[in-house]
Amino acid sequence: MTEVAESYYENGYAILRGLWPSDHVRRLAASCERILAQWRECNPQNGEPGGSPDAHVMRHLNHPGYLEDDDAERLLMLESVASHEAVGFASDILQTHACFRCTSLFFNPQQTSLDGNWHRDSQFHCPDEADEKQLIAERAHPATSVQMQIALIPSDDVEFVPGSHRRWDSDNEYSIRRADEGANNRSGDMPNALRIGLDPGDAVAFNPFGLHRGRYHTDKPRLTLMLTYTADTHPRFDHFSDQPWFDRPGYLDGLSESARAFYQRFVDQYGEDWRQDSR
């Protein structure tokens, strides 16, 4: 097991400094800023404005509605997601082939500042606590998905509790995350919380079943591209992986051979599901 994988398994997160060179990051940041502005005006998935002034996340930056007028931007986005640096980092952690799942962008809200709520993604899959405990025990090792956040501008907006992916909440953690229907889940008193600082181009990958949260403040600019990958042994079809535009003629034109092969595995994995949904 590599040093990266060992850190991820032991602590629940791993940091890779300088995932992409500065010029690549600058071009990607400019593209994401433009996509965000377009999304606020009109989300091409539904033809409506994308979220309120206090929205802080958008999905599917690789939708052709954002990229069809500029081949250079389309290739930049798709090649970045499929790059050997990003996919290699994810595959190293997963200890198997990393498969594409989703692109997301985190950004600062425009009106209201808040600290995010402490959570584990497992709680959204399993509202019942007993089921969630079992899921965490089953999925701690090996990892089955990776959320990789790449800073496009300096960021220290992610907090994580090291080692929490391998166990259930302590009493103090539970009182913050789940007690009283989450009434205290924005508390700043989470024990052993680590704030992760990233420079542009740095990436942090963390186990989403560990205790974590983001920070969303109007006066703290944030532009963080999140790439989500899953192990090829654990596919999951839902609104994140439901991306029928991959069937659109020309969508993958001009990509490198390795990138086309990477996305073809995604299409082979989920294509039948989204085609079934469209019938």
SULWO-V894529 format. One record per residue. RES is the residue in three letters. SS is DSSP state (H for helix, E for strand, L for the rest). BURIAL is b if it has 16 or more other ideal C-beta (glycine too) atoms within 10 Angstrom, else e. D_CENTER is the distance of its C-alpha to the mean C-alpha in whole Angstrom. Layout:
BEGIN
RES,SS,BURIAL,D_CENTER  RES,SS,BURIAL,D_CENTER
END
This chain:
BEGIN
MET,L,e,24  THR,L,e,22  GLU,H,e,22  VAL,H,b,18  ALA,H,b,18  GLU,H,e,21  SER,H,b,19  TYR,H,b,16  TYR,H,b,18  GLU,H,e,20  ASN,H,b,18  GLY,L,b,15  TYR,E,b,13  ALA,E,b,14  ILE,E,b,14  LEU,E,b,15  ARG,L,e,17  GLY,L,e,18  LEU,L,b,15  TRP,L,b,17  PRO,L,e,20  SER,H,e,21  ASP,H,e,22  HIS,H,b,19  VAL,H,b,17  ARG,H,e,20  ARG,H,e,20  LEU,H,b,16  ALA,H,b,16  ALA,H,e,19  SER,H,b,18  CYS,H,b,15  GLU,H,e,17  ARG,H,e,19  ILE,H,b,17  LEU,H,b,16  ALA,H,e,20  GLN,H,e,20  TRP,H,b,18  ARG,H,b,20  GLU,H,e,23  CYS,L,e,22  ASN,E,b,19  PRO,L,b,20  GLN,L,e,19  ASN,L,e,22  GLY,L,e,24  GLU,E,e,23  PRO,L,e,22  GLY,L,b,18  GLY,L,e,18  SER,L,e,21  PRO,L,e,21  ASP,L,e,19  ALA,L,b,16  HIS,L,b,13  VAL,E,e,10  MET,E,b,11  ARG,E,b,9  HIS,L,b,11  LEU,L,b,12  ASN,L,b,13  HIS,L,b,16  PRO,H,e,19  GLY,H,b,20  TYR,H,b,19  LEU,H,b,20  GLU,L,e,23  ASP,L,e,25  ASP,L,e,24  ASP,H,e,24  ALA,H,e,23  GLU,H,b,20  ARG,H,b,19  LEU,H,b,20  LEU,H,b,18  MET,H,b,15  LEU,H,b,15  GLU,H,b,17  SER,H,b,14  VAL,H,b,11  ALA,L,b,14  SER,L,b,16  HIS,H,e,17  GLU,H,b,16  ALA,H,b,12  VAL,H,b,13  GLY,H,e,16  PHE,H,b,14  ALA,H,b,12  SER,H,b,15  ASP,H,b,17  ILE,H,b,15  LEU,H,b,15  GLN,L,b,19  THR,L,b,18  HIS,L,e,17  ALA,E,b,14  CYS,E,b,13  PHE,E,b,11  ARG,E,b,9  CYS,E,b,7  THR,E,b,6  SER,E,b,6  LEU,E,b,8  PHE,E,b,9  PHE,E,b,13  ASN,L,b,16  PRO,L,b,18  GLN,L,e,21  GLN,L,e,24  THR,L,e,23  SER,L,e,21  LEU,E,e,20  ASP,E,b,18  GLY,L,b,15  ASN,L,e,16  TRP,L,b,16  HIS,E,b,15  ARG,L,b,14  ASP,L,e,12  SER,H,b,15  GLN,H,b,17  PHE,H,e,15  HIS,H,e,16  CYS,L,e,20  PRO,L,e,21  ASP,L,e,24  GLU,H,e,24  ALA,H,e,26  ASP,H,e,24  GLU,H,b,21  LYS,H,e,23  GLN,H,e,23  LEU,H,b,20  ILE,H,b,19  ALA,H,e,22  GLU,H,e,21  ARG,H,b,18  ALA,L,b,18  HIS,L,e,20  PRO,L,e,18  ALA,L,b,15  THR,L,b,14  SER,E,b,10  VAL,E,b,8  GLN,E,b,4  MET,E,b,5  GLN,E,b,6  ILE,E,b,9  ALA,E,b,12  LEU,L,b,14  ILE,L,b,16  PRO,L,e,17  SER,E,b,15  ASP,E,e,16  ASP,E,b,14  VAL,E,b,12  GLU,E,b,14  PHE,E,b,14  VAL,E,b,18  PRO,L,b,18  GLY,L,e,19  SER,H,b,19  HIS,H,b,17  ARG,H,b,20  ARG,L,e,22  TRP,L,e,23  ASP,L,b,23  SER,L,e,26  ASP,H,e,28  ASN,H,e,27  GLU,H,b,23  TYR,H,e,24  SER,H,b,26  ILE,H,b,23  ARG,H,b,21  ARG,L,b,23  ALA,H,e,26  ASP,H,e,28  GLU,H,e,25  GLY,H,e,23  ALA,L,e,25  ASN,L,e,25  ASN,L,b,21  ARG,L,e,20  SER,L,b,23  GLY,L,e,23  ASP,L,e,25  MET,L,b,22  PRO,L,e,24  ASN,L,e,23  ALA,E,b,20  LEU,E,e,19  ARG,E,e,17  ILE,E,b,15  GLY,E,e,17  LEU,E,b,15  ASP,L,e,17  PRO,L,b,16  GLY,L,b,15  ASP,L,b,14  ALA,E,b,11  VAL,E,b,10  ALA,E,b,9  PHE,E,b,9  ASN,L,b,11  PRO,L,b,9  PHE,L,b,13  GLY,L,b,14  LEU,L,b,15  HIS,E,b,13  ARG,E,b,12  GLY,E,b,12  ARG,E,b,15  TYR,E,b,16  HIS,L,e,19  THR,L,e,21  ASP,L,e,23  LYS,L,e,20  PRO,L,e,18  ARG,L,b,15  LEU,E,b,13  THR,E,b,9  LEU,E,b,7  MET,E,b,4  LEU,E,b,4  THR,E,b,4  TYR,E,b,8  THR,E,b,11  ALA,E,b,14  ASP,L,e,17  THR,L,e,19  HIS,L,e,17  PRO,L,e,16  ARG,L,e,15  PHE,L,e,16  ASP,L,e,15  HIS,L,e,14  PHE,L,e,10  SER,L,b,12  ASP,L,e,15  GLN,L,b,16  PRO,H,e,19  TRP,H,b,20  PHE,H,b,19  ASP,H,e,23  ARG,L,e,24  PRO,L,e,27  GLY,L,e,26  TYR,L,b,22  LEU,L,b,22  ASP,L,e,25  GLY,L,e,25  LEU,L,b,23  SER,L,e,23  GLU,H,e,25  SER,H,e,22  ALA,H,b,19  ARG,H,e,21  ALA,H,e,21  PHE,H,b,18  TYR,H,b,17  GLN,H,e,20  ARG,H,e,19  PHE,H,b,16  VAL,H,b,19  ASP,H,e,22  GLN,H,b,19  TYR,H,b,19  GLY,H,e,21  GLU,H,e,24  ASP,H,e,22  TRP,H,b,21  ARG,H,e,25  GLN,H,e,26  ASP,H,e,24  SER,L,e,26  ARG,L,e,29
END
